[in-house]
Amino acid sequence: MNSTTFKNEIKEINTELNNIAEVSWKEQKTTEYLATYLNGYTIERFNKTGFLLQIDGEKKDAIAFRTDIDALPYRLNNELKVLHACGHDVHMTILTGFILKLKEMNYKPKHTLKFIFQPAEELGEGAKYIVEHEREVFDHVHYLFGMHVRPLNELKKGQFSASIQHGASGTIYMDVITKAGHAGRPWESINSIDIVMDIYEHIKRINMGSNRNYSIKMTKINTMNGQDNSIPGHVRVTFDIRANYNETMDELITVFNKMIDDSKVKYAEQDVVISTRIDGYTVAAEIDTDAKELLKKAIRSKRFECVDTIYTPGAEDFHNYTYALKDVKSTMLGIGCNMEHGLHHPEMRLDKSVIFDAIEIFYQLLMDIDK
């Protein structure tokens, strides 16, 4: 296979992955397409969607590579569109191209290779599911490598980072239940919105400091079954909570819970009920130094500009693997691609020639580890 033929094949794969883009846990077409395309290999389907592709090496000690496979839903011009606006099509194409390059080069790995095509990253659920229900995937795995395309303010084309310090994030849902009433007789009721806003004033003080390593923001407020001329007795509020590091997130959650407990005491005599729960929790990156140094060496060997670590407030469920699998050394390749508009924007655009650069970096990485 010559270079032009290989590049055309990779471009066709990427085009098809965009044509069949699917949301989290619905990636049946994507799974079927990739598993069929790679049907000459040992493939184990996961119980839901996604799969593991394994190439046996001379020894059982394994190196794992992971890609996410889901896309994002958007309503554009009153039509539902599913788009790879987070670059997962690029990640899948890189991993598929890496596997095809190994075949083309007739590469015989010393380590067993495991390629994880993981569903439901956008919900923060896919990695947790595999750890809980497909844990045998990580038998004998010593290293785990992920990847993510990066916005232009972090990396430009030709730049790669050997790690990405994603933050921890979660969604907090709070319900405040009081006594509803008619807006014409406010003295007969307790306005749940007033209590929510009182609590939110305390939350805003948490964000007022100069420290930008954490934040809590109100993102939604809904009166439940309220009317325009009634005082609501039930309000549901959504908060986005983030911190750069897991220890900071633990402290932030403790502060938030203490504030809620104080509010419960404050309004106890008025029979106000305040309840909270946290959902969609994703841990922050815990980067392994050895894995990062290996990736740095591979980046520099291919003569690309290497950035040690980039820091981002965004979240990534890849880090749930590291958090749960303490013996696995992991890091993520950050890929500069001259991205326009940014991640999760429906008009996000990037230079897809970086697919071939990333394939070469992973190939070099594997050769270095196999030495």
Buried (B, 14 or more C-beta within 10 A) or exposed (E): EEEEEBBEBBBEBBEBBBEBBBBBBBBEBBBBBBBEBBEEBEBEEBEBBBBBBBBEBEEEBBBBBBBBBBBBBBEEEEEEBBBBBBBBBBBBBBBBBBBBBBEEEEBEBBBBBBBBBBBBBBBBBBBBBBBEEBEEBBEBBBBBBBBBBBBBEBBBBBBBBBBBBBBBBBBBBBBBBBBBBEEEEEEEBBBBBBBBBEBBEBBEEBEEEEEEBBBBEBEEBEBBEBEEEBBBBBBBBBBBBBBBBBEBBEEBBEBBEEBBEEBEEBBEEEEBEBEBEBEBBBBBBBBBEEBBBBBBBBBBBBEBBBBEBBBBBBBBBBBBBBBBBEEBBBBBBBBBBBBEBBBBBEEBEBBBEBBBBBBBBBBBBBBEBBE
